[in-house]
């Protein structure tokens, strides 16, 4: 559409298939309950989507890029191709699919948002950064809440050593009261780069950044085969940046920290559970 108006409100639950390249300098009246399918043969940009859609089906091996934040009230289906977020959030009622060739790329400040019920049900967030698929699974035994998940190849706060997977997962909760077990997935390609000293034969830990320190928790490590691995740990009631590493790579957990003033001096007293 280069000008004028396109009315796509052809009924509740209508199917709208977008197979070409679209520009929207006119007006697009798309139903918020319609099912939108992107199935072109070259990269597409979603600059005609309403802010809320019923279903979103990605079936384009070249992928799509969001032009604005999008809420998928029902199901996001990742059949083929990636969804690049940039600075936009993508909220989904549920997500179907997810693979090494079809996932949500969190290459900017945007994230994938889903509700995680407090029913101990696994909810998968099929996210990755650039060319690697590093999904997250959340299992909540506490209060149901919306969670935002993203991942990148850099750390906002550096680990103590190079013995970490070269990924930072960011997980945030909209409210409070959740009690979550977290599973982080990576592959051998994620063990190279700036941080490349990770040893999978050592005990594996999940670290959560709790300013000013990384708190590490012993994780259950699984080799899924084909160079794909996961680390899982539970009991998380607070959320931040997460990482996977060996002991002391995500170095210090404090069990006590106090201070007192003595004249012009300040005395600091602390006890650590784990330390480098």
N, C-alpha and C positions, 0 to 999 in steps of 0.2 A: 504494500500500500504506500503510495507516495503522497496521496492527498485524498480528501473526501472522508467518508465514514463507512466502516464495515461493521455490520451488525451480525454478531455470531450468537445471539441469544435465541437459538433455535429450539430451545426447550430444556427443561431440567435434565441433567445427565446426558446432554448431547455430546457427540464425538467430534472433535476438531483435530484434523491431521495437518501438520505443518511440515511440508516436505521440501520447501525451497528456502531461499534467502529472503528475509522480510525486513523492511524498514517501516517505521511508523511515524510519519510526519503528519498523518491525519488522525482520525479517531477510531479506536478499536473497542467495540462494546462486546466484550466476551463474558459469557455467563460464568459466575463464580462456582457453579456446580458442574460445569462441563469437564469432560475428559480430554486432556490435551496430549497429543502424541507428536514428538519430534523424531522424524525418520528420514531426514535428508542424507545425502551422501557426502556432504562437506560440512565443516564446522558451522554451527548455527548460534545465533544470539537471541535470547528470549525477550527482545525489546517490545513485544506486543502482548505479553502475558498480563492479565489482571494481577493484582496483589494477592488475591485468593483464588484458587482453582479447586475443583473437586478431586481430580486425579491427574497425575503427571507421569507420562510414560516416555522414557528416554530410550530410543531405539535408533541411534545414529552413532556408528562406530567412530566418527570424527569428533563427537562430543558436542555439548552445548555450554554456553556461558550465560549466567544470570545477569540481567541488566538492572534488576531491582530485587529487594527482598520478596520472597514468595512463600505463601502459606498453602500447603497441600492439605486440604481438610480430610481427605481420605488416604489414598495410597500413592506413594512415590515408587514407581517401578523402574528399576535399573536393568533394562534388558540388554542394552549394548551402548557403550560409550560413556564418557565421564561428564559430570556436571561441575563446572568450574564456578566457584562462589565469588571470588574477589572479595569485596567488602560487604557482600550481601549474605544475610542469614537465609537458610532454607528450612522451613518448619514442615514436618510431615506427621500425619496421623499415624502412619506406619510406613515401613520401607520393605519392599520386596526386591530380592536380588542383591547384587554386590559381588564383585570378583576383581581379579587383577586387571581386568580391562574395562570395568564398569563400576565406578565409585564416585563419591563426592570429593572433589579436590578443594581443600581448604588452603588456598594459596594467598589469602589475605586475612582481613580481620573477621570475615564471616565464618559461621559454623553451621553444623547440622543440628537441628533441634527436634527432640522427640520427648513424649511423655514416657516415663518409666514407672509403671504401676508398682505398688507395694505388695506384690503377690509372688515374689521370688521367681519372676519370669525373666528369662534372658531377653534383653532388647539389644539388637545389633545396630551399631552406627558404622556403616560401610564408608569410612573416610580414608583419605590418603593425601600425600603431598607430592606434587609433580608426578614422577613416574613410579612411585612405590605405593602399594596397597597396605595400609596399616590400620585395620579396623579396630574398634573398641566394642566390647560387650559389657553391659551393665546389668546387674541383678540386684534388685532392691527389696529388702525385707522391712523397710521402714515406711515413711509417709510417701505416697505417690507424688511425683513432681516432674516438671519439665527440665531436661538437661541439654546443655549445649556442648558439642564436642568438636574439636579441631586438632590438627596435627601439623608440625612443621619440622624442618631439618636443622633448627638452631635452638639454643637454649637462652631463655631470658636471664637465667641465673646459672652460671657455669657450675658443673659438677667438679669434685675435687681431683679426679683423675680422668684418664681417657677410657677407662673400663666401663663404658656405657654404650648402649645402642644409640645411634646417631639420630634420635627422634625425641621431640617433646610433644606429648599429648596434653591438651588443655581441656579440662572438664569442669563445668560450672553448673550449679544448681540454682533454679529460679527462686525457690523458697528455702525452707529448712525442714529437718525431720527425717530425711532419707538415711538409710543404712545400706551401703552398697558394696558389693563385691565387684571388682574391676578386672577384666581380662584385656591385655594389650597384645596385639599381634605385630610381628615384623618378619623380615626375611634377611638372608645373608647380605643383600645389597645395602641394607640399613646398618650394617656393622663396619662400614668403611666411611672415609671422609675425615672431618676434623677430629672426631672421637672414634678411635679404631682399635682400642685395646680390650674390648669386651671378650670375656672367656666364658663360653657356655658350659664348660665342665665344672665351673665353680658354683657355689650357691648363688641363686639369682634373686635380686631384690627389686621391688617397685619402690621408687622414691617419689614423695610428694613434697613440693616446695611450700614450706610454711615459714614465711619471712621471719628471721634472716637465714634460715637453715633448710636443708633437705632432710626430711624424715624418711627413713628407709624401713620397709616391712618385708620380711622373708616371703618370697612368692613361690607358688607352685609352678614349675617349669615343664612345658610340654613341647616335644618335637613332633610336629604334625606331618613331617616328611616333605621332600621337595624343597628343602631349604627354608621352610616356614616354621615359626616358633611362637609360643605364647607364654606369657607370665600372668599369674592370677593371684590376687590377694583380696581379703575382705575386711569388713569392719569400718569402712570409710564413712564418716559423718560430716566431713568438711572436704572441700574440693578446690583444686588449684591446678598447677602444672604438674605433670607426672612424667616419669622416666623409668627406664629399665637399666640396671647395672649390677656390677659385682659389689661385694661388701666394701664399704668405705669409699666407693666412688661417689656415693650420695651420702655424705659422711657423718653428720652429727645429729643425734636425737637427744634432746635435753629432758630430764625428768624433773629438774628443779633449777630455778634461777632467781636469785634475790640480790638486792643491793642495799647499802646503807651509807649515809654520809658521816664522815668523821673529820670535822673541821673543813679543810680545803680538799680533802681526799674523798674518793668514792670507792668503797670496797664492794667487789663483785664476788658472789659465791654461786657455784653451779655444780650440778651432778649430771653426768651423761649416762645414757643407756648404751649407746654405741658411739664410737669416735674414731677419727683418723689421727 
